[in-house]
Amino acid sequence: MPYLRQGLCRKKHGQTSFLRGGKGEPILLLHGIPGSAYSWEAVGLQLAPHCTSVIPDLLGFGESDAPEGDYYMEAQAIAVKQLLDSLGISSLFLGGHDFGGPVALTLMRMFPELNIRGLVLSSTNTFTDTYIPPPLRVASVPAVGTLLFRALAGNRLGLGLMYYAATRQKSTASRAMFRRHMTPSGIDYTRRIFQRSLADLKGNYQAIESLLPHITRETLILWGDSDPFFGTSVGERMQRSIPGSLLKVYDHTGHFVPEEQPTRVADDIVRFLRHEGR
């Protein structure tokens, strides 16, 4: 049975669990790693008077089922498309944070029949040559890389340390809220996706990077000024790469922008939907 969580209805279609609420045109919001639909929950609640928020748990995360086969960008995009089809949505605004950004762009690339009316990208990587610190470069070494990433991103302790290092607004994005993402499956697939991404950025992100100059949809880029993973220079490069895009940088904000600054993010998205300030 569906249930209400602070005004958002939790439902499930097929393998995918999702939050839905609000009224008006739909906006689909995709979370990153570590994360779940709760990453966008506070934003979705504040968007409710202006649009209908659809916020899925990616496969393997939150309350969605584990994927039966592949778990990477294209498999996640296919699952999202199946969800949209089940909801009868073919025209929408689209947003993605962190890994949700490449999934959103893959959705656009694979399903051009979707009418994407606007795009929101938050603290995400879309480039093949993003800097990887030397210790993480062992991701391409199967046995050693797997051991390292199990230590860094394959357990609660490692992800807890990531939270403390990457979150500036801890009063808004509290540790208790962050723990909601930490399902056993979510931890496992965070480690798998993290390792797979860093093992071959060029192979994994070439199609994403190549798409950027051809994006014709209006695009809003959101960034934290204290993001330790992707500095503001990455957001600025993305703005230069996507024609006509707008970059908003939030002060005193780390990597988890939708959770750290939900009110500012919601306000900026509403203005974006209304084409204000562009």
Backbone bond lengths (Angstrom), bond angles and torsions (degrees), N, CA, C in turn:
res aa  C-N    CA-C-N  psi(-1)  N-CA   C-N-CA  omega(-1)  CA-C   N-CA-C  phi
1 M - - - 1.463 - - 1.532 109.43 -
2 P 1.349 116.77 138.07 1.447 118.00 174.71 1.522 110.86 -66.98
3 Y 1.328 116.30 151.42 1.444 118.73 176.76 1.519 109.06 -137.27
4 L 1.323 115.50 162.19 1.457 120.91 -178.39 1.517 109.80 -96.44
5 R 1.312 116.47 135.00 1.459 121.65 172.17 1.512 107.00 -125.26
6 Q 1.334 115.38 100.92 1.459 121.99 178.25 1.530 111.43 51.54
7 G 1.343 117.28 40.30 1.457 119.66 175.45 1.509 114.66 95.65
8 L 1.325 118.91 -9.63 1.452 122.58 174.61 1.523 108.68 -104.96
9 C 1.307 116.44 134.52 1.460 121.93 -177.16 1.524 109.78 -91.60
10 R 1.322 116.26 127.86 1.468 121.14 177.19 1.520 108.38 -90.45
11 K 1.323 116.39 124.08 1.452 121.97 178.94 1.525 109.12 -133.76
12 K 1.328 115.31 172.75 1.460 119.67 176.64 1.518 109.29 -144.27
13 H 1.337 114.99 134.63 1.461 120.62 173.04 1.518 107.81 -128.28
14 G 1.327 116.01 122.11 1.454 118.95 -178.45 1.523 110.14 60.27
15 Q 1.322 115.95 -124.92 1.463 120.88 -179.81 1.518 113.29 -85.52
16 T 1.325 117.50 -12.88 1.456 121.35 -166.85 1.523 112.76 -103.81
17 S 1.332 115.29 123.44 1.459 122.73 171.86 1.526 108.08 -94.39
18 F 1.340 116.68 145.64 1.463 118.43 -177.17 1.521 110.70 -154.42
19 L 1.322 114.75 157.09 1.450 123.18 171.98 1.523 108.33 -98.78
20 R 1.322 116.01 142.15 1.455 119.70 178.47 1.524 109.21 -144.77
21 G 1.328 116.28 138.28 1.448 119.81 178.41 1.506 111.15 -172.38
22 G 1.329 116.09 165.15 1.447 121.23 178.98 1.509 112.20 99.26
23 K 1.330 114.76 -172.18 1.457 120.61 -179.41 1.526 108.63 -145.77
24 G 1.320 114.80 152.59 1.456 119.85 179.51 1.515 111.83 104.83
25 E 1.317 115.97 -159.77 1.463 121.12 -176.46 1.525 110.87 -63.35
26 P 1.334 117.83 143.62 1.460 119.57 -177.01 1.524 113.36 -79.63
27 I 1.321 114.66 144.13 1.456 121.75 168.60 1.523 107.16 -127.12
28 L 1.317 116.77 126.65 1.460 123.63 178.88 1.521 108.01 -97.79
29 L 1.329 117.54 125.81 1.458 123.00 -176.24 1.524 109.51 -120.27
30 L 1.329 116.68 121.71 1.463 122.96 -175.11 1.523 110.37 -109.82
31 H 1.321 115.58 132.91 1.460 120.83 -176.84 1.519 112.09 -85.64
32 G 1.333 114.53 168.75 1.459 121.15 177.41 1.516 111.52 -103.78
33 I 1.345 114.89 -160.16 1.466 120.93 178.13 1.533 108.99 -126.41
34 P 1.333 118.41 135.41 1.464 125.84 -10.23 1.523 109.53 -69.12
35 G 1.329 116.21 147.45 1.454 119.11 -177.95 1.512 111.62 176.32
36 S 1.318 114.05 -177.00 1.466 123.16 177.77 1.518 106.16 -167.57
37 A 1.322 116.73 -175.30 1.464 119.71 176.98 1.524 111.93 -56.53
38 Y 1.327 116.93 -26.39 1.459 119.70 179.75 1.529 112.24 -63.89
39 S 1.344 117.89 -18.46 1.457 120.45 178.34 1.529 111.79 -58.21
40 W 1.340 115.96 -33.81 1.459 121.71 -177.70 1.527 112.49 -106.86
41 E 1.335 117.90 4.55 1.463 120.48 -172.35 1.526 112.29 -57.90
42 A 1.339 117.74 -50.63 1.462 120.41 -176.62 1.523 111.10 -64.19
43 V 1.333 117.07 -36.39 1.464 120.41 176.34 1.523 109.70 -65.54
44 G 1.333 116.87 -45.84 1.455 121.05 -178.77 1.515 112.57 -59.40
45 L 1.329 116.95 -38.36 1.460 120.41 178.50 1.528 110.91 -62.87
46 Q 1.329 116.68 -40.46 1.461 120.22 -177.99 1.532 112.27 -77.90
47 L 1.323 116.27 -18.46 1.466 119.91 175.67 1.524 112.11 -83.41
48 A 1.332 117.19 -11.88 1.469 121.51 -171.04 1.529 114.64 -52.68
49 P 1.346 119.96 -39.23 1.473 118.09 -179.98 1.528 113.74 -71.66
50 H 1.335 116.89 -11.51 1.460 120.61 -170.51 1.527 114.20 -113.38
51 C 1.327 117.40 -26.37 1.464 120.58 -177.49 1.526 109.00 -161.52
52 T 1.311 115.61 170.34 1.458 121.57 176.74 1.525 109.26 -95.26
53 S 1.310 116.74 116.02 1.465 120.90 179.39 1.525 110.16 -89.04
54 V 1.322 116.14 130.20 1.461 123.33 172.44 1.523 106.13 -118.67
55 I 1.332 116.54 115.83 1.467 120.98 -171.38 1.527 108.95 -128.20
56 P 1.332 117.65 95.39 1.467 119.14 -177.47 1.524 113.64 -85.62
57 D 1.314 115.25 153.35 1.465 121.18 160.73 1.522 106.53 -79.77
58 L 1.333 117.97 124.95 1.455 119.90 173.33 1.531 109.19 -61.26
59 L 1.317 116.43 158.04 1.465 120.45 179.91 1.523 110.16 -57.22
60 G 1.332 115.45 131.32 1.458 120.61 -178.87 1.518 113.63 92.08
61 F 1.338 117.51 -5.18 1.460 121.74 -176.12 1.527 110.52 -121.96
62 G 1.333 115.28 156.36 1.449 120.18 176.41 1.516 111.78 55.50
63 E 1.339 115.54 -126.58 1.459 121.02 -178.88 1.521 113.15 -103.74
64 S 1.340 116.80 6.84 1.463 119.69 174.10 1.519 110.19 -75.77
65 D 1.334 115.67 157.30 1.464 120.50 177.86 1.520 110.41 -71.46
66 A 1.315 115.44 158.45 1.460 119.81 171.43 1.524 108.59 -68.94
67 P 1.326 117.92 144.44 1.466 119.48 178.81 1.521 111.12 -63.53
68 E 1.314 115.54 146.95 1.468 120.14 -179.75 1.522 111.43 -80.57
69 G 1.316 117.23 -22.99 1.455 121.37 179.05 1.517 109.92 -134.79
70 D 1.327 115.91 -115.64 1.455 120.26 -178.90 1.528 110.08 -67.89
71 Y 1.329 115.71 157.12 1.460 121.86 -175.81 1.524 111.84 -129.04
72 Y 1.348 117.45 4.79 1.460 119.75 -170.99 1.528 110.76 -91.29
73 M 1.320 117.58 -162.89 1.468 122.49 -167.24 1.521 113.63 -53.21
74 E 1.327 116.87 -51.88 1.469 119.06 -174.13 1.516 111.28 -67.30
75 A 1.333 117.85 -40.37 1.459 120.43 178.48 1.523 110.78 -63.63
76 Q 1.332 116.88 -40.29 1.462 120.13 177.74 1.529 110.73 -66.29
77 A 1.342 117.01 -40.54 1.469 120.33 179.31 1.525 111.22 -63.40
78 I 1.325 117.33 -39.41 1.470 120.68 178.45 1.526 110.18 -63.42
79 A 1.335 117.40 -42.69 1.462 120.43 178.90 1.534 110.76 -63.46
80 V 1.328 116.71 -39.52 1.467 120.30 177.87 1.528 110.36 -64.34
81 K 1.330 116.84 -42.38 1.467 120.07 178.82 1.529 110.70 -62.34
82 Q 1.316 117.49 -40.51 1.462 120.67 177.36 1.523 110.78 -61.55
83 L 1.334 116.84 -38.30 1.457 120.56 176.88 1.527 110.55 -64.70
84 L 1.326 116.92 -46.01 1.461 120.12 179.03 1.526 111.13 -60.14
85 D 1.323 116.32 -42.12 1.472 119.91 178.29 1.518 110.78 -60.91
86 S 1.323 116.74 -41.98 1.463 120.07 -178.24 1.524 111.76 -65.89
87 L 1.345 116.47 -27.71 1.458 121.47 179.76 1.525 112.01 -91.88
88 G 1.321 116.49 -2.80 1.451 120.58 -179.52 1.514 113.13 69.63
89 I 1.336 117.17 30.99 1.461 122.07 -178.51 1.521 109.82 -104.67
90 S 1.317 116.75 120.96 1.470 121.05 176.18 1.522 111.95 -127.24
91 S 1.338 116.93 -9.59 1.459 122.75 177.57 1.519 107.64 -126.67
92 L 1.325 117.31 123.54 1.455 119.77 -170.84 1.516 111.54 -162.52
93 F 1.323 115.12 163.07 1.455 122.69 163.79 1.522 107.04 -91.96
94 L 1.323 116.55 151.93 1.461 120.83 -170.67 1.519 109.88 -135.07
95 G 1.332 116.40 131.39 1.452 120.95 178.50 1.510 112.10 -134.17
96 G 1.332 116.09 149.99 1.456 120.40 177.74 1.514 111.51 -149.80
97 H 1.325 115.74 134.88 1.464 122.32 176.20 1.518 109.29 -109.23
98 D 1.358 116.80 136.54 1.462 121.10 175.99 1.540 109.17 54.79
99 F 1.325 119.48 -126.44 1.469 121.60 -179.55 1.526 112.00 -60.44
100 G 1.322 117.42 -23.82 1.457 120.47 175.75 1.521 112.98 -63.75
101 G 1.335 117.36 -23.36 1.459 120.60 176.65 1.518 112.70 -65.99
102 P 1.332 118.85 -54.85 1.464 119.91 175.20 1.528 113.11 -59.60
103 V 1.330 118.09 -34.66 1.466 119.40 177.13 1.527 109.72 -65.24
104 A 1.329 117.03 -41.75 1.463 120.84 178.50 1.527 111.06 -61.88
105 L 1.323 117.00 -44.57 1.464 120.61 -179.88 1.530 111.26 -68.58
106 T 1.326 117.13 -34.37 1.463 120.79 175.56 1.522 110.24 -65.88
107 L 1.324 116.83 -38.81 1.467 121.22 175.55 1.526 110.12 -59.14
108 M 1.322 117.53 -44.70 1.464 121.48 177.86 1.523 111.35 -62.15
109 R 1.333 115.37 -42.26 1.475 120.02 -177.15 1.518 111.67 -68.84
110 M 1.323 117.64 -42.29 1.456 121.20 -174.62 1.521 113.11 -79.05
111 F 1.332 116.33 -27.22 1.465 119.65 -174.03 1.529 109.98 -128.66
112 P 1.328 116.57 71.23 1.472 120.05 -177.73 1.519 113.25 -64.69
113 E 1.333 117.26 -13.67 1.463 119.40 177.91 1.529 112.59 -70.45
114 L 1.334 117.37 -17.30 1.459 119.66 175.49 1.523 110.01 -68.35
115 N 1.304 115.89 138.64 1.461 121.21 176.22 1.522 108.11 -93.21
116 I 1.332 116.07 89.89 1.458 121.65 178.59 1.522 107.81 -83.53
117 R 1.314 117.20 110.04 1.459 121.78 -172.08 1.523 112.62 -83.85
118 G 1.308 116.91 -19.09 1.449 121.52 178.07 1.515 109.10 -173.26
119 L 1.336 116.96 157.74 1.459 122.13 -172.17 1.529 109.42 -130.02
120 V 1.336 115.90 134.79 1.463 122.65 175.75 1.525 107.91 -122.00
121 L 1.327 116.85 124.16 1.458 122.10 179.33 1.521 108.98 -121.95
122 S 1.334 116.83 128.95 1.456 122.19 -174.48 1.526 110.83 -123.62
123 S 1.334 116.43 119.27 1.470 122.58 172.49 1.518 112.05 40.56
124 T 1.317 116.24 62.65 1.450 120.98 -174.53 1.521 110.74 -131.15
125 N 1.311 116.74 159.25 1.462 120.65 175.02 1.516 109.99 -104.39
126 T 1.335 116.20 135.53 1.463 121.41 177.78 1.523 111.16 -131.06
127 F 1.337 117.24 15.36 1.461 120.74 -172.31 1.532 111.62 -119.82
128 T 1.320 114.72 151.89 1.466 121.17 -177.13 1.518 112.64 -84.06
129 D 1.323 117.55 -14.64 1.466 120.31 -174.02 1.519 112.78 -118.91
130 T 1.319 116.73 24.85 1.462 119.54 176.19 1.522 109.75 -59.44
131 Y 1.324 116.13 139.16 1.459 121.24 -176.63 1.526 111.25 -62.86
132 I 1.330 115.70 131.79 1.457 122.15 175.39 1.527 108.15 -115.66
133 P 1.330 119.04 120.90 1.468 120.35 177.93 1.526 110.87 -57.36
134 P 1.329 117.36 144.14 1.473 121.00 -175.91 1.521 115.23 -48.79
135 P 1.360 120.64 -43.06 1.472 118.22 -178.46 1.526 113.28 -60.93
136 L 1.352 116.88 -28.79 1.460 120.08 -177.30 1.517 112.94 -84.96
137 R 1.328 116.94 -8.88 1.465 119.74 -179.07 1.531 112.33 -70.88
138 V 1.339 116.57 -11.92 1.462 119.18 177.84 1.527 110.75 -75.31
139 A 1.342 117.44 1.06 1.467 119.93 178.56 1.509 111.66 -57.40
140 S 1.323 117.20 -28.31 1.465 120.81 -178.59 1.527 112.70 -78.35
141 V 1.335 117.81 -9.60 1.459 121.78 177.64 1.527 107.74 -93.03
142 P 1.338 119.20 108.78 1.469 121.50 -167.41 1.523 115.52 -49.08
143 A 1.323 118.15 -60.04 1.464 119.53 -173.45 1.524 111.78 -71.56
144 V 1.333 116.47 -49.19 1.456 120.56 -178.32 1.522 110.77 -64.66
145 G 1.355 116.01 -43.56 1.460 120.09 -179.87 1.517 112.08 -61.05
146 T 1.324 117.10 -41.24 1.461 120.36 -179.70 1.515 111.03 -64.41
147 L 1.321 117.51 -41.70 1.466 121.05 178.44 1.516 110.75 -63.15
148 L 1.340 116.52 -43.34 1.458 120.13 -179.18 1.520 111.04 -63.50
149 F 1.325 117.14 -46.15 1.452 119.40 -175.75 1.525 112.43 -74.05
150 R 1.322 117.50 -23.47 1.462 118.76 171.43 1.521 109.93 -66.97
151 A 1.331 116.52 -33.75 1.458 120.47 178.33 1.523 111.75 -75.18
152 L 1.343 116.84 -38.32 1.466 121.13 -175.39 1.525 113.40 -83.95
153 A 1.335 116.68 -44.13 1.466 119.75 -171.13 1.515 112.97 -133.82
154 G 1.333 117.46 13.83 1.454 119.82 -177.28 1.503 113.44 -112.87
155 N 1.335 116.93 20.86 1.463 120.39 178.97 1.524 109.01 -156.06
156 R 1.316 115.73 164.58 1.461 120.89 -176.85 1.523 112.47 -63.73
157 L 1.321 116.86 -37.53 1.457 119.92 -178.82 1.529 110.67 -63.52
158 G 1.340 116.55 -48.76 1.452 119.79 -179.00 1.515 112.60 -62.19
159 L 1.323 116.64 -42.61 1.461 119.99 179.80 1.528 111.12 -71.64
160 G 1.329 116.92 -30.76 1.460 119.81 174.36 1.521 111.27 -64.24
161 L 1.325 117.08 -40.97 1.460 120.85 176.67 1.529 110.74 -65.32
162 M 1.337 116.38 -36.42 1.461 120.34 175.78 1.522 110.58 -61.11
163 Y 1.321 116.01 -43.43 1.462 120.41 178.07 1.526 110.79 -57.29
164 Y 1.326 117.24 -50.00 1.461 120.41 -177.32 1.532 111.64 -63.69
165 A 1.322 116.90 -35.62 1.467 119.99 -178.58 1.522 112.73 -76.42
166 A 1.347 117.05 -30.42 1.460 120.10 -169.39 1.522 114.12 -106.40
167 T 1.351 117.93 -3.91 1.463 121.13 -177.48 1.515 109.87 -109.99
168 R 1.325 115.98 121.15 1.465 120.27 178.56 1.529 111.11 -92.82
169 Q 1.332 117.35 -40.07 1.462 121.99 -177.06 1.533 109.91 -95.00
170 K 1.322 115.97 75.14 1.462 120.32 -175.14 1.525 112.89 -74.80
171 S 1.324 117.73 -16.35 1.459 118.96 176.50 1.522 111.03 -74.06
172 T 1.322 116.21 -30.14 1.466 121.01 177.81 1.522 110.83 -89.35
173 A 1.321 116.08 -50.85 1.470 121.56 177.54 1.524 107.72 -97.60
174 S 1.317 116.87 79.78 1.454 121.52 -172.69 1.536 111.39 -74.64
175 R 1.316 114.75 162.35 1.466 120.15 177.04 1.523 110.15 -62.51
176 A 1.324 117.33 -37.25 1.465 120.52 179.08 1.523 110.70 -63.15
177 M 1.320 117.23 -40.04 1.459 120.44 177.91 1.525 110.41 -66.96
178 F 1.333 116.38 -39.95 1.461 120.38 -179.92 1.521 111.55 -62.99
179 R 1.331 116.53 -34.03 1.466 120.19 -178.80 1.527 112.27 -64.00
180 R 1.337 117.61 -20.07 1.456 119.30 178.98 1.526 111.87 -62.88
181 H 1.329 116.89 -25.49 1.462 120.83 179.25 1.540 112.06 -76.79
182 M 1.323 117.22 -16.19 1.451 120.98 -166.65 1.524 113.77 -86.69
183 T 1.327 117.65 55.96 1.456 120.11 170.42 1.528 108.28 -75.92
184 P 1.314 118.74 155.11 1.471 119.37 178.25 1.525 112.52 -54.52
185 S 1.330 116.85 -42.66 1.462 120.08 179.30 1.530 110.80 -67.00
186 G 1.332 116.49 -40.90 1.459 120.17 179.51 1.512 112.28 -61.55
187 I 1.328 116.63 -40.08 1.468 120.51 177.16 1.524 110.36 -63.92
188 D 1.329 116.07 -44.55 1.465 120.88 -178.76 1.526 111.26 -61.64
189 Y 1.333 117.34 -47.01 1.469 119.19 -176.25 1.522 112.42 -78.24
190 T 1.324 117.72 -22.79 1.464 119.31 169.77 1.518 109.61 -60.91
191 R 1.321 116.47 -48.05 1.466 120.74 179.74 1.522 111.41 -62.56
192 R 1.332 117.35 -43.54 1.469 120.33 -178.21 1.525 111.69 -64.23
193 I 1.332 116.70 -46.01 1.462 120.17 -177.54 1.518 110.46 -69.29
194 F 1.308 116.82 -41.91 1.460 121.49 178.55 1.533 110.12 -57.96
195 Q 1.321 116.36 -49.69 1.461 120.19 -178.47 1.524 111.20 -65.61
196 R 1.321 117.48 -43.36 1.465 120.33 -178.41 1.525 111.34 -64.41
197 S 1.320 117.04 -39.48 1.459 120.22 179.43 1.519 111.03 -62.39
198 L 1.320 116.95 -49.23 1.458 120.45 -174.83 1.518 112.51 -74.43
199 A 1.322 117.45 -21.57 1.467 120.15 -179.61 1.521 112.29 -68.30
200 D 1.330 117.93 -28.97 1.470 120.43 -177.46 1.526 109.88 -154.82
201 L 1.340 116.18 72.61 1.464 119.68 -179.55 1.526 111.43 -59.81
202 K 1.310 116.77 -41.07 1.461 119.35 -177.19 1.522 111.37 -62.81
203 G 1.322 116.66 -47.97 1.456 119.74 -179.29 1.518 113.08 -67.23
204 N 1.331 116.16 -37.27 1.461 120.40 -175.97 1.521 113.26 -79.44
205 Y 1.329 116.55 -31.93 1.465 120.21 -170.58 1.525 114.30 -110.16
206 Q 1.309 118.43 1.40 1.462 119.71 -178.17 1.530 111.64 -59.82
207 A 1.328 117.40 -46.25 1.468 120.26 -179.08 1.521 111.19 -65.54
208 I 1.344 116.79 -33.57 1.463 120.99 178.81 1.519 110.14 -67.76
209 E 1.321 116.48 -50.88 1.468 120.16 -178.65 1.529 111.49 -61.90
210 S 1.328 116.41 -39.48 1.465 120.28 -178.86 1.524 111.99 -65.62
211 L 1.327 116.72 -25.57 1.463 120.72 -178.10 1.525 112.57 -74.77
212 L 1.330 117.97 -28.90 1.461 122.24 -169.22 1.531 114.02 -53.27
213 P 1.347 120.07 -49.87 1.466 118.83 -177.01 1.519 113.77 -67.34
214 H 1.333 116.99 -12.86 1.465 121.08 -176.57 1.526 112.48 -101.82
215 I 1.334 116.98 3.86 1.462 119.78 178.24 1.522 109.17 -73.80
216 T 1.307 116.11 120.60 1.464 121.21 -179.44 1.522 111.77 -103.97
217 R 1.315 117.56 -7.56 1.454 120.57 178.70 1.530 109.70 -77.49
218 E 1.311 116.93 145.61 1.452 119.95 174.60 1.532 108.77 -60.70
219 T 1.331 115.39 135.54 1.461 120.12 -171.99 1.519 110.76 -130.31
220 L 1.330 115.06 130.48 1.457 123.16 175.33 1.525 107.86 -109.81
221 I 1.326 116.73 126.03 1.460 122.81 -179.36 1.523 108.52 -111.73
222 L 1.331 117.14 126.68 1.459 123.10 -176.24 1.524 109.64 -116.52
223 W 1.335 116.44 135.48 1.463 119.90 -174.16 1.523 110.97 -145.46
224 G 1.327 115.84 152.51 1.454 121.64 171.48 1.518 110.39 -98.92
225 D 1.328 117.27 140.45 1.461 119.81 -177.26 1.524 112.82 -73.95
226 S 1.353 116.75 -12.42 1.469 120.78 -178.23 1.521 112.00 -119.16
227 D 1.323 116.67 29.79 1.468 121.31 179.78 1.531 109.04 -71.43
228 P 1.342 118.47 115.83 1.465 119.84 -178.83 1.524 113.59 -80.14
229 F 1.336 117.54 -12.86 1.457 121.24 -179.17 1.523 111.31 -90.44
230 F 1.321 115.92 -52.63 1.461 122.21 -179.30 1.527 107.85 -124.69
231 G 1.346 116.21 103.40 1.453 120.37 -179.18 1.516 112.00 -65.02
232 T 1.317 115.73 168.21 1.465 119.82 -178.71 1.526 111.80 -60.52
233 S 1.333 117.93 -23.25 1.467 120.22 178.08 1.532 110.87 -62.17
234 V 1.344 117.55 -29.99 1.467 120.95 177.22 1.531 109.68 -69.06
235 G 1.335 116.50 -43.35 1.461 119.96 176.86 1.515 111.90 -63.59
236 E 1.333 116.93 -39.88 1.466 120.58 178.75 1.529 111.09 -65.60
237 R 1.315 116.27 -38.61 1.471 119.66 177.18 1.531 110.61 -65.68
238 M 1.339 115.99 -38.56 1.456 119.24 178.30 1.528 110.53 -64.04
239 Q 1.322 116.03 -40.33 1.462 119.51 178.30 1.532 110.68 -61.18
240 R 1.324 116.86 -40.44 1.469 119.95 178.59 1.523 111.32 -68.25
241 S 1.334 116.56 -28.65 1.463 120.63 -174.76 1.521 113.00 -82.21
242 I 1.334 117.13 -29.05 1.472 121.53 -178.13 1.525 108.03 -101.10
243 P 1.303 118.12 113.69 1.470 120.64 -175.54 1.525 112.86 -55.79
244 G 1.333 115.84 129.02 1.457 121.26 173.97 1.511 115.75 72.39
245 S 1.316 118.58 10.94 1.463 120.37 -177.22 1.523 111.45 -75.09
246 L 1.331 115.18 158.55 1.459 122.87 -179.12 1.519 108.99 -117.17
247 L 1.339 117.56 131.12 1.458 123.00 179.51 1.521 110.10 -108.73
248 K 1.339 116.19 128.77 1.456 122.94 173.34 1.524 108.26 -116.85
249 V 1.332 117.20 123.37 1.456 122.00 178.57 1.527 108.43 -111.29
250 Y 1.331 116.44 123.77 1.456 121.87 -178.81 1.528 109.98 -94.04
251 D 1.322 115.72 131.98 1.454 119.45 179.96 1.525 110.73 -77.00
252 H 1.334 115.24 153.37 1.465 122.82 178.94 1.532 111.45 52.88
253 T 1.322 115.83 43.47 1.467 121.43 -176.55 1.516 109.69 -133.32
254 G 1.330 115.42 136.55 1.454 120.29 179.88 1.520 112.15 -92.69
255 H 1.328 115.53 -140.64 1.465 120.83 -173.50 1.523 113.27 -81.38
256 F 1.327 118.01 -32.87 1.471 120.95 -170.87 1.535 110.17 -89.96
257 V 1.327 115.12 65.87 1.466 122.44 -170.12 1.526 113.47 -55.84
258 P 1.345 121.00 -50.40 1.477 119.44 -177.81 1.524 113.32 -61.54
259 E 1.328 117.42 -29.39 1.453 120.51 -179.70 1.522 112.15 -86.56
260 E 1.328 116.59 -31.04 1.460 120.32 -179.04 1.524 112.38 -80.84
261 Q 1.333 117.27 -33.82 1.459 121.72 -175.07 1.535 111.15 -130.55
262 P 1.324 118.99 55.41 1.465 119.64 -173.90 1.524 113.76 -62.29
263 T 1.322 118.02 -38.56 1.461 119.75 -178.00 1.521 110.92 -68.91
264 R 1.323 117.04 -44.97 1.467 119.90 179.43 1.518 110.89 -66.31
265 V 1.319 116.89 -39.60 1.466 120.29 178.31 1.523 110.28 -63.97
266 A 1.327 117.06 -46.31 1.465 119.88 179.71 1.522 110.74 -61.57
267 D 1.332 117.49 -43.55 1.462 120.68 179.36 1.527 111.14 -61.48
268 D 1.329 116.72 -42.43 1.466 119.82 -179.91 1.523 111.57 -68.31
269 I 1.327 117.04 -35.98 1.463 119.23 177.66 1.528 110.49 -67.86
270 V 1.331 117.42 -40.64 1.466 119.93 178.15 1.527 110.26 -61.22
271 R 1.324 117.09 -44.98 1.468 119.78 177.67 1.525 110.69 -62.18
272 F 1.329 115.15 -38.08 1.465 119.99 178.48 1.522 110.70 -64.05
273 L 1.324 116.50 -44.00 1.462 120.22 179.35 1.527 111.21 -61.91
274 R 1.307 115.50 -32.84 1.459 120.23 -178.54 1.528 112.20 -89.33
275 H 1.332 116.55 -0.53 1.467 122.10 -178.98 1.530 111.38 63.55
276 E 1.330 116.44 31.22 1.449 119.72 176.89 1.517 110.06 -88.40
277 G 1.288 116.54 144.44 1.470 121.98 175.82 1.505 113.60 72.20
278 R 1.333 119.13 19.01 1.453 121.50 -179.68 1.508 110.06 -113.76
